[in-house]
Amino acid sequence: MKPTIRDVARKANVSVSTVSRVINQKGYVHEDTKIIVEKTIQELGFIPNQLARSLTSRSSKIIGVIVPHIGPSFYGELLEGIESQASAYGYKIMFCNTQDDPDRELEYLKFFEQYNIEGLIIAANFSNKDKLAELKIPVVTVDHILDENIPSITSDNVKGGSLAAKKLIEMGKKNILVFRGPSFLLTTMERTIGFLNELKPTKIYADIFDFDLVNPDIKLIEEIIKNNPHVDGIFTFSDTLAIATLNILQKIGKKVPEDVALIGYDDTPYSKWSTPSISTIHQSVNFMGKQSFISLTRLIRGVELESLHEIIDVKLIERQSTK
């Protein structure tokens, strides 16, 4: 049976509150008593309960992170950025996968409350926004704006859409398809706005289709391309979608980039490993993760943010699919 704080107090012949003050390094304890308590802790092999310590000190050094799903691409890289920065600050992260389920969101909010987390980063489409205030902790969103009053870290999605359109126009493409994410996402709307704004001065029109960015409907992609035999340019809102599109184009005998130019989004490793390699819009996902944590810790310390909604720059990475 594991030793408890009461076992330590009994053997050291002190009160439980004295042991607690020694563990949490808060409040006065005579140096001789402190030495006895620390020696007793070592002799018994007592491991302080982090949750109990956090409730006493009001500092758990834990932050919560909510994502809609877990994968090796966007969210995997985002979590790596958050975790590496948290580690540098002596924090641990507790991340949860909601699968865009409102009930799971509520379960995790209750879970976070039990563990006395100090702050929360949300990278999911969060349905229970009104419940966040009950946690009474700082909240930062990443990759989207949940509320005008909640700080956010996003990339310049409008510019990303604009860069893709400029490249296809520069290549002389006239029959363009856009394979984007769900239309209710802010990122989807912003990239669409950026793309279409570039097409306005021209007489080029683009047909737009919505897909799941992680698990796109392959059959639908094939059907759309076959029904648009004159397509010569395609912009997809994720590299996963771009790779799926590339496979379909090759399957039906269309060459990239000779017949169809292709541009993806995110600049994941897969985009440069494909044949041909895929041109893509680079957004620094890892850096967005780091910045979201930095903003959150500033809020935890009561420091006012210079910008409530920080926008990270993007750029076009040109590879074989547009050359």
C-alpha positions in Angstrom: 0.0 0.0 0.0 1.4 3.4 -1.0 2.4 5.7 1.9 0.1 8.7 2.4 0.7 12.3 3.6 -0.7 11.1 7.0 1.9 8.4 7.2 4.6 11.0 6.7 3.1 13.3 9.4 2.8 10.4 11.9 6.4 9.2 11.5 7.8 12.7 11.5 5.7 13.6 14.5 4.3 16.7 12.8 0.9 17.8 11.5 -0.4 17.0 8.0 -0.5 20.8 7.3 3.2 21.0 8.1 4.0 18.2 5.7 1.9 20.0 3.1 3.8 23.3 3.6 7.1 21.5 3.1 5.9 19.7 -0.1 4.4 22.9 -1.6 7.2 25.1 -0.3 4.6 27.5 1.0 4.3 29.0 4.5 6.9 28.9 7.3 8.4 25.7 8.6 11.4 25.6 10.9 14.5 24.4 9.1 15.1 21.4 11.5 11.5 20.3 11.0 11.8 20.7 7.3 14.8 18.4 7.2 13.0 15.8 9.3 9.9 15.8 7.0 12.0 15.6 3.8 14.0 12.7 5.2 10.8 10.9 6.2 9.4 11.4 2.7 12.5 9.8 1.2 12.5 6.9 3.8 8.8 6.1 3.1 9.0 6.6 -0.7 6.1 9.0 -0.5 5.1 10.6 -3.8 3.0 13.8 -3.5 -0.3 13.7 -5.3 -0.1 16.3 -8.0 -3.8 17.0 -8.0 -3.8 17.5 -4.3 -0.9 19.9 -4.6 -2.6 21.8 -7.3 -5.7 22.3 -5.2 -3.6 23.6 -2.4 -1.2 25.8 -4.4 -3.8 26.8 -7.1 -1.1 26.0 -9.6 -1.4 22.7 -11.4 1.0 23.5 -14.2 -1.4 21.7 -16.5 -3.2 23.1 -19.5 -6.0 21.4 -21.5 -6.0 21.1 -25.3 -9.1 20.2 -27.2 -8.8 18.9 -30.8 -11.5 17.5 -33.1 -9.4 14.4 -34.0 -5.9 13.1 -33.8 -3.8 12.5 -36.8 -0.2 12.7 -38.1 -0.7 15.8 -40.1 -2.2 19.1 -39.0 -3.3 18.3 -35.5 -0.3 16.1 -34.8 2.1 18.9 -35.7 0.0 21.4 -33.7 0.1 19.3 -30.6 3.9 18.9 -30.9 4.2 22.7 -31.0 2.1 23.2 -28.0 3.7 20.3 -26.0 7.3 21.4 -26.8 6.6 25.0 -25.7 4.7 23.8 -22.6 7.6 21.6 -21.6 10.0 24.5 -21.8 7.8 26.4 -19.4 7.5 23.4 -17.0 3.9 22.7 -18.0 2.2 19.4 -18.9 -0.7 19.2 -21.5 -3.8 17.2 -21.2 -5.3 16.8 -24.6 -8.7 15.5 -25.6 -10.3 14.4 -28.9 -13.9 15.5 -29.2 -14.7 14.2 -32.7 -16.9 17.3 -33.0 -19.3 15.8 -30.5 -20.9 18.4 -28.1 -21.5 15.7 -25.4 -17.8 14.8 -25.4 -17.0 18.5 -25.1 -19.0 18.7 -21.9 -17.4 15.6 -20.5 -14.0 17.0 -21.1 -14.8 20.3 -19.5 -15.9 18.5 -16.3 -12.7 16.4 -16.5 -10.6 19.6 -16.8 -12.3 21.2 -13.9 -11.5 18.2 -11.6 -7.8 18.5 -12.5 -7.7 22.2 -11.8 -6.1 23.1 -15.2 -4.7 26.6 -15.5 -5.8 27.3 -19.1 -7.3 25.8 -22.2 -6.4 25.8 -25.9 -9.2 24.9 -28.2 -8.4 23.7 -31.8 -11.8 22.2 -32.5 -15.3 23.4 -33.6 -16.6 24.0 -30.1 -20.4 23.9 -29.6 -20.5 24.7 -25.9 -18.9 28.1 -26.0 -21.3 29.4 -23.2 -19.9 26.8 -20.8 -16.3 28.0 -21.0 -16.9 30.9 -18.6 -17.8 28.5 -15.9 -14.2 27.2 -15.8 -13.0 30.7 -14.9 -9.7 30.1 -16.7 -8.0 31.8 -19.7 -8.9 30.3 -23.1 -7.1 30.6 -26.4 -8.4 29.2 -29.8 -6.0 28.1 -32.5 -6.7 27.8 -36.3 -10.1 29.6 -35.9 -11.9 32.3 -34.0 -14.5 31.0 -31.6 -15.6 34.4 -30.3 -14.4 38.0 -30.9 -13.6 38.2 -27.2 -11.6 35.0 -27.0 -7.9 35.4 -28.1 -7.0 33.4 -31.1 -4.0 32.3 -33.2 -4.7 31.7 -36.9 -2.8 31.7 -40.1 -3.6 34.1 -42.9 -6.2 32.0 -44.7 -7.3 34.8 -47.0 -3.8 35.2 -48.3 -3.4 31.5 -48.7 -6.4 31.3 -51.0 -5.2 34.4 -52.9 -1.7 32.9 -53.4 -3.2 29.7 -54.9 -5.4 31.6 -57.3 -2.6 33.9 -58.4 -0.4 30.9 -59.3 -3.2 29.2 -61.3 -4.0 32.5 -63.1 -0.3 33.0 -63.8 -0.1 29.5 -65.4 -3.0 30.5 -67.7 -5.5 28.1 -66.2 -9.1 28.7 -67.2 -11.2 25.7 -65.9 -10.6 25.5 -62.2 -12.0 23.3 -59.5 -11.8 24.0 -55.8 -12.0 21.1 -53.3 -12.5 22.7 -49.9 -13.4 21.7 -46.4 -16.8 22.0 -44.7 -18.4 25.4 -45.6 -19.2 26.3 -41.9 -15.5 26.4 -41.0 -14.0 29.9 -40.8 -10.8 28.7 -42.4 -12.9 27.4 -45.3 -14.7 30.7 -45.8 -11.5 32.8 -45.6 -9.6 30.7 -48.1 -12.6 30.8 -50.4 -12.8 34.6 -50.1 -9.1 35.0 -50.9 -9.3 32.7 -53.9 -12.4 34.2 -55.4 -11.2 37.8 -54.9 -8.3 37.0 -57.2 -10.6 35.6 -59.8 -12.9 38.7 -59.8 -10.9 40.9 -62.2 -10.5 38.0 -64.6 -13.3 36.1 -66.4 -12.2 32.8 -64.9 -14.8 30.9 -62.9 -14.2 28.2 -60.4 -16.5 25.3 -59.4 -16.4 24.7 -55.6 -17.1 21.4 -53.9 -17.1 20.6 -50.1 -15.3 17.6 -48.7 -14.1 16.1 -45.4 -10.4 17.3 -45.3 -9.2 14.2 -43.5 -11.2 11.4 -45.1 -12.4 12.8 -48.5 -14.9 10.9 -50.6 -12.7 9.4 -53.3 -15.5 8.3 -55.5 -17.0 11.8 -55.5 -13.6 13.3 -56.5 -13.4 10.9 -59.5 -17.0 11.6 -60.5 -16.5 15.4 -60.4 -13.3 15.3 -62.4 -14.8 13.0 -65.0 -17.8 15.4 -65.3 -15.3 18.3 -65.9 -13.1 16.9 -68.7 -11.6 20.3 -69.5 -10.4 21.0 -65.9 -6.8 22.3 -66.0 -6.3 23.5 -62.4 -7.4 22.3 -59.0 -6.9 23.9 -55.6 -7.5 21.7 -52.5 -7.8 23.0 -48.9 -5.6 20.2 -47.5 -2.6 18.2 -48.6 -4.6 15.0 -47.8 -7.2 16.1 -50.2 -4.6 17.0 -52.8 -2.9 13.6 -52.6 -6.3 11.9 -53.0 -7.0 14.1 -56.0 -3.6 13.4 -57.5 -4.3 9.6 -57.3 -7.6 10.0 -59.1 -6.0 12.2 -61.8 -3.4 9.6 -62.5 -5.9 6.8 -62.4 -8.0 8.4 -65.2 -5.0 9.2 -67.3 -4.5 12.9 -66.6 -1.0 14.1 -66.2 0.1 16.5 -63.5 1.1 19.3 -64.2 0.9 18.9 -68.0 -2.9 18.4 -68.1 -3.9 19.7 -64.6 -2.0 21.9 -62.2 -2.6 21.0 -58.5 -2.1 23.0 -55.4 -2.7 21.7 -51.8 -2.7 23.3 -48.4 -0.7 22.9 -45.1 2.7 21.8 -46.5 2.7 18.4 -44.8 5.6 16.0 -45.5 3.3 13.9 -47.8 3.1 16.8 -50.3 6.9 16.6 -51.0 7.0 12.8 -51.0 4.3 12.2 -53.6 5.2 11.8 -57.3 5.0 14.4 -58.7 5.5 16.4 -55.5 2.7 18.8 -54.7 2.8 22.6 -54.6 1.1 23.7 -51.4 0.3 26.7 -49.2 2.7 26.5 -46.2 1.3 27.5 -42.8 3.5 27.1 -39.8 1.4 24.7 -37.8 4.1 23.9 -35.2 4.7 27.7 -34.7 0.9 28.3 -34.3 0.9 25.7 -31.5 3.9 27.4 -29.7 2.3 30.8 -30.1 -1.0 29.6 -28.7 0.7 28.3 -25.6 2.7 31.6 -25.2 -0.5 33.6 -25.4 -2.2 31.4 -22.9 0.6 31.6 -20.3 0.6 35.4 -20.7 -3.1 35.4 -19.9 -2.5 33.1 -16.9 0.0 35.6 -15.6 -2.4 38.4 -16.1 -0.4 40.0 -18.9 -2.5 41.9 -21.5 -2.0 40.6 -25.1 -0.7 43.0 -27.7 -3.1 41.5 -30.2 -6.3 39.7 -29.3 -6.3 37.8 -32.7 -2.8 37.0 -34.0 -2.5 36.1 -37.7 0.5 34.1 -38.8 1.8 34.6 -42.4 1.6 31.9 -45.1 3.5 31.3 -48.4 3.3 29.2 -51.5 5.7 26.3 -51.8 6.1 25.5 -55.4 6.9 22.0 -56.4 6.4 19.8 -59.5 2.6 19.9 -59.6 2.6 23.5 -60.9 5.8 23.5 -62.9 
